[in-house]
């Protein structure tokens, strides 16, 4: 026991929500983020790769809303707006990944995106 378990427990939901992993601070690599509390390194956070983040975001949305492919058109449009705000379409093959998750074509996703820009 290090005495820092409450701090680790406090940051774990955030790390999980973004698809990261917790590691010991001495195991953290150069791309990892080490969190310190009162001047002491407490925990390392291994951030996900950008493409993995999109999969993680889609899985979280599916846990909240149910199967994304089963949503009605209006709700799928809301999902696309949310994903756009979170940068999902900056990821290589983001449109294809989202289209597959929603059970629609890439063309449909582009239509949803363009519809919002025209409104």
Backbone as a ProteinNet text record, in pm:
[ID]
protein_1_A
[PRIMARY]
XXXXXXXXXXXXXXXXXXXXXXXXXXXXXXXXXXXXXXXXXXXXXXXXXXXXXXXXXXXXXXXXXXXXXXXXXXXXXXXXXXXXXXXXXXXXXXXXXXXXXXXXXXXXXXXXXXXXXXX
[TERTIARY]
83.6	0	88.2	60.1	139.3	71.5	-55.2	-128.6	-190	-161.6	-214.1	-332.8	-383.8	-495.3	-616.6	-652.2	-766.9	-744.1	-620.6	-590.2	-603.6	-548.8	-557.3	-702.7	-780.4	-922.2	-996.6	-954.5	-1020.7	-993.7	-872.2	-840.2	-877.1	-898.2	-926	-1048.7	-1162	-1276.1	-1244	-1164	-1124.7	-1035.1	-938.2	-846.9	-926.2	-1019.1	-1101.8	-1188.5	-1245.3	-1334.4	-1261.2	-1134.5	-1060.9	-986.9	-1003	-941.7	-795.5	-749.8	-610.4	-587.8	-464.8	-427.5	-345.4	-363.8	-285.4	-164.8	-50.3	70.3	146.8	244.1	328.8	411.1	438.6	513.6	651.5	715.3	847.7	840.3	719.8	700.4	654.9	631.9	583.3	690.9	647.7	738.3	735.9	811	819.2	686.6	598.3	469.6	362	391.5	294.3	295.3	188.2	175.7	187.3	277.4	293.5	223.3	129.8	57.1	123.4	142.8	205.9	106.4	123.2	41.2	136	130.1	215.8	362.8	402.7	542.7	591.7	501.6	540.2	470.9	548.2	489	403.9	275.8	181.5	142.8	115.7	63.2	101.2	125.8	147.6	19.3	-4.7	-122.5	-75.1	-106.5	-72.8	-192.8	-174.8	-283.4	-304.4	-428.4	-454.3	-407.5	-384.3	-358.5	-487.5	-478.4	-595.9	-700.6	-658.5	-754	-822.5	-750.2	-809.7	-910.8	-884.9	-978.4	-1114.3	-1117.3	-1245	-1321.6	-1253.9	-1320.2	-1373.4	-1296.1	-1337.3	-1459.6	-1459.2	-1573.2	-1698.3	-1685.4	-1801.3	-1854.2	-1764.5	-1807.8	-1880.3	-1830.9	-1896.8	-2034.8	-2045	-2175.7	-2273.2	-2222.8	-2308	-2352.7	-2266.8	-2307.8	-2420.3	-2415.1	-2517.8	-2646.8	-2636.4	-2753.1	-2804.6	-2728.3	-2762.7	-2693.7	-2720.8	-2654.7	-2675.6	-2567.2	-2576	-2646.5	-2628.7	-2692.3	-2844.8	-2896.6	-3040.7	-3107.3	-3028.6	-3084.6	-3162.9	-3258.6	-3331.8	-3243	-3286	-3205.3	-3168.5	-3263.8	-3239.3	-3133.1	-3141	-3044.1	-2906.5	-2902.1	-2772.9	-2711.3	-2794.4	-2743.4	-2684.9	-2750.9	-2699.4	-2565.1	-2556	-2430.8	-2319.6	-2347.8	-2247.7	-2205.6	-2299.6	-2265.5	-2174	-2207.7	-2125.4	-1985.3	-1977.6	-1847.2	-1765.8	-1832.4	-1760.3	-1702.2	-1780.8	-1733.4	-1614.5	-1607.4	-1496.9	-1379.1	-1385.8	-1273.1	-1263.9	-1373.3	-1371	-1333.8	-1364.8	-1343	-1206.1	-1125.7	-986.5	-899.4	-953.6	-881.7	-889.9	-779.5	-778.5	-884	-965	-1074.3	-1184.6	-1190.4	-1292.5	-1433.6	-1454.9	-1588.1	-1627.4	-1535.3	-1564.7	-1594.5	-1517.1	-1536.6	-1672.7	-1708.3	-1838.1	-1951.5	-1935.7	-2040.2	-2065.4	-1959.4	-1974.6	-2045.9	-2011.3	-2074.8	-2223.2	-2257.2	-2396.9	-2477.9	-2409.4	-2480	-2531.9	-2455.3	-2491.9	-2371.4	-2390.3	-2280.4	-2197.9	-2078.3	-1996	-2070.4	-2137.9	-2214.6	-2316.8	-2383.5	-2482.6	-2416.4	-2300	-2229.5	-2192.7	-2140.6	-2108	-2233.3	-2345.1	-2470.3	-2507.6	-2494.2	-2523.8	-2432.9	-2304.7	-2209.1	-2241.5	-2270	-2298.8	-2431.6	-2526.6	-2656.8	-2640.8	-2558.3	-2535.7	-2466	-2374.9	-2302.5	-2391.3	-2491.4	-2582.7	-2691.2	-2716.1	-2824.8	-2783.5
-118.4	0	124.9	212.6	334.2	453	440.6	552.4	641.2	613.3	694.6	629	521.6	450.8	540.1	632.1	720.1	808.6	856.4	937.3	854	734.6	645.8	611.4	582.2	551.7	671.7	792.2	912.6	935.8	905.4	931.5	814.6	696.3	577.7	594	648.2	664.2	753	855.9	942.8	868.6	795.6	718.4	614.1	545.7	446.3	510.3	626.7	694.3	733.9	764	803.1	686.3	567.4	449.4	433	497.8	487.2	369.5	353.7	248.3	310.3	258	302.7	209.4	269.8	191.7	256.9	186.1	241.8	356.1	459.9	573.1	534.8	436.2	395.6	310.5	267.6	192.9	283	409.6	503.2	530.1	529.2	559.3	707.1	746.9	889.4	948.3	864.1	913.8	911.8	851.6	841.2	968.8	986.9	1101.9	1050.9	1109.7	1072.7	1178.6	1132.1	1221.9	1220.9	1340.1	1354.9	1417.3	1383.1	1441.7	1484.4	1612	1668.5	1637.2	1652.4	1636.3	1494.6	1396.9	1256.3	1195.8	1131.6	1061.7	946.6	946.3	848.6	742.8	785.1	691.6	737.9	641.1	670.8	644.1	724.1	706.4	687.2	572	539.3	577.5	679.5	729.2	638.1	626.9	540.1	606.2	524.1	575.7	638.6	735.4	808.4	716	621.5	529.1	442.6	402.2	323.6	406.1	536.9	625.1	625.1	626.1	625.7	497.8	385.5	259	262.4	320.3	329.7	420.9	534	626.7	559.2	488	418	311.6	238.4	135.2	198.2	311.3	379.8	430.3	482.6	529.6	412.8	300.5	182.1	129.9	138.8	97.4	186.1	314.8	408.2	400.2	383.3	394.7	261.7	155.3	28.9	20.9	-85.2	-101.6	20.6	80.5	203.2	181	63.9	35	29	7.6	-2.3	131.6	239	370.5	425.1	513	577.7	683.7	732.1	825.5	950.6	1007.7	1131.2	1109.3	998.2	968.7	942.2	876.5	855	989.6	1084.8	1217.7	1285.2	1268.2	1322.6	1258.9	1128.1	1057.2	1113.6	1134.7	1189.2	1329.3	1411.9	1546.5	1537.6	1448.8	1430.3	1385	1287.7	1236.4	1343	1425.1	1532.2	1630.6	1663.8	1755.7	1697.8	1566.3	1500.8	1468.8	1509.4	1492.7	1357.5	1282.6	1147.1	1143.3	1248.6	1243.8	1297.8	1332.6	1368.7	1244	1133	1006	942.4	886.1	817.1	706.2	700.6	604.8	626.4	746.2	776.6	764.3	817.3	810.2	664.8	585.1	444.1	369.9	398.3	332.7	367.1	495.3	540	483	485.9	430.8	284	208.3	67	47.7	129.2	117.7	153.9	251.3	295.9	210.9	126.9	44.6	125	229.3	313.2	323.5	385.3	403.6	527.6	534.4	654.8	775.5	757.6	865.3	922.2	834.3	877.9	959.5	915.1	991.4	1129	1135.3	1265.1	1351.3	1291.4	1367.9	1425.4	1344.6	1393.7	1511.3	1499	1606.9	1731.7	1715.7	1830.1	1895.1	1814.9	1868.2	1966.1	1929.1	2016.9	2145.8	2138.9	2257.5	2351.3	2294	2375.1	2439.5	2386.7	2439.8	2564
0	0	0	-93.4	-103.2	-37.1	-3	52.7	-53.1	-180.6	-290.7	-361.1	-303.8	-367	-390.6	-297.4	-325.5	-448.9	-466.2	-584.7	-711.3	-708.8	-825.1	-854.3	-750.8	-768.6	-825.8	-790.5	-840.3	-988.8	-1035.2	-1176	-1267.3	-1210.9	-1292.8	-1383	-1336.7	-1428.4	-1548.5	-1527.9	-1638.6	-1736.7	-1683.6	-1768.7	-1847.3	-1781	-1849.2	-1957.2	-1927.6	-2023.4	-2151	-2140.2	-2260.4	-2323.4	-2264.9	-2323.5	-2289.1	-2184.2	-2143.2	-2050.4	-2008.2	-1914.5	-1802.5	-1683.7	-1570.2	-1555.3	-1526.4	-1501.2	-1385.7	-1335.4	-1229.8	-1288.8	-1211.6	-1266.1	-1320.5	-1259.1	-1308.1	-1434.3	-1472.4	-1597	-1711.4	-1682.9	-1784.4	-1888.1	-2013	-2122.6	-2156.6	-2257.8	-2292.7	-2343.4	-2398.4	-2448.1	-2340.2	-2226.2	-2117.5	-2033.8	-1958.4	-1869.1	-1725.9	-1648.8	-1509.2	-1425	-1341.3	-1252.9	-1116.2	-1063	-931.9	-835.4	-709.8	-603.8	-492.4	-458.2	-354.1	-379.6	-506.1	-543	-559.6	-548.9	-560.4	-682.5	-770.9	-884.7	-832.1	-870.1	-815.6	-916.9	-1040.3	-1139	-1279.2	-1365.9	-1506.4	-1583.1	-1684.8	-1769.2	-1911.8	-1966.2	-2104.6	-2190	-2271.4	-2355	-2475.6	-2521.9	-2636.9	-2766.4	-2865.7	-2999.2	-3050.3	-3137.2	-3183.3	-3244.5	-3327.1	-3389.5	-3284.4	-3182	-3073.9	-2996.3	-2987.5	-2917	-2984.3	-3116.7	-3187.7	-3157.9	-3160.5	-3126.7	-2984	-2894	-2753.9	-2740.2	-2810.6	-2806.3	-2859.6	-2970.9	-3029.2	-2933.5	-2870.3	-2774.7	-2656.1	-2608.2	-2496.3	-2537.3	-2659.2	-2707.7	-2718.7	-2763.6	-2777.3	-2641.3	-2541.6	-2407.4	-2354.3	-2386.2	-2338.5	-2418.6	-2551	-2638.6	-2692.4	-2675.3	-2738.1	-2873.3	-2948.9	-3079.6	-3169.1	-3212.4	-3291.9	-3424.8	-3481.6	-3610.1	-3597.7	-3476.4	-3455.7	-3426.1	-3416.8	-3386	-3505	-3476.5	-3586	-3651.6	-3767.3	-3846.4	-3767.3	-3699.1	-3623.7	-3514.7	-3445.8	-3340.6	-3400.6	-3515.4	-3582.8	-3621.4	-3663.9	-3696.7	-3571.6	-3457.9	-3331.8	-3296.3	-3317.5	-3289.8	-3377.8	-3505.3	-3597.4	-3553	-3509.3	-3460	-3337.6	-3246.9	-3126.7	-3164	-3254.5	-3296.9	-3369.3	-3448.3	-3517	-3415.1	-3313.5	-3209.8	-3134.7	-3125.6	-3054.5	-3145.8	-3271.9	-3363	-3430.5	-3431.5	-3486.2	-3633.4	-3705.5	-3849.4	-3889.7	-3789.9	-3816	-3820.3	-3771.8	-3769.6	-3907.9	-3951.2	-4080.2	-4079	-4179.7	-4194.5	-4091	-4033.7	-3934.1	-3989.3	-4109.8	-4169.8	-4193.3	-4244.3	-4269.7	-4139.5	-4036.1	-3906.4	-3848.6	-3853.2	-3800.5	-3884.2	-4015.6	-4103	-4070.8	-4051.8	-4017.1	-3884.8	-3786	-3655	-3660.6	-3745.6	-3757	-3854.8	-3930.9	-4028.8	-4146.8	-4183.2	-4297.5	-4390	-4503.3	-4597.3	-4560.3	-4617.6	-4599.9	-4653.3	-4765.7	-4828.3	-4729.8	-4655.4	-4556.8	-4446.5	-4397.4	-4294.3	-4347.9	-4470.9	-4530.8	-4543.4	-4579.1	-4586.6	-4450.7	-4345.2	-4209.9	-4175.5	-4209.1	-4179.9	-4260.3	-4387.8	-4473.2	-4437	-4393.2	-4354.3	-4237.7	-4142.4	-4027.2	-4067.9	-4163	-4205.9	-4285.8	-4356.2	-4435.6	-4351.9	-4232.7	-4149.1	-4074.7
[MASK]
+++++++++++++++++++++++++++++++++++++++++++++++++++++++++++++++++++++++++++++++++++++++++++++++++++++++++++++++++++++++

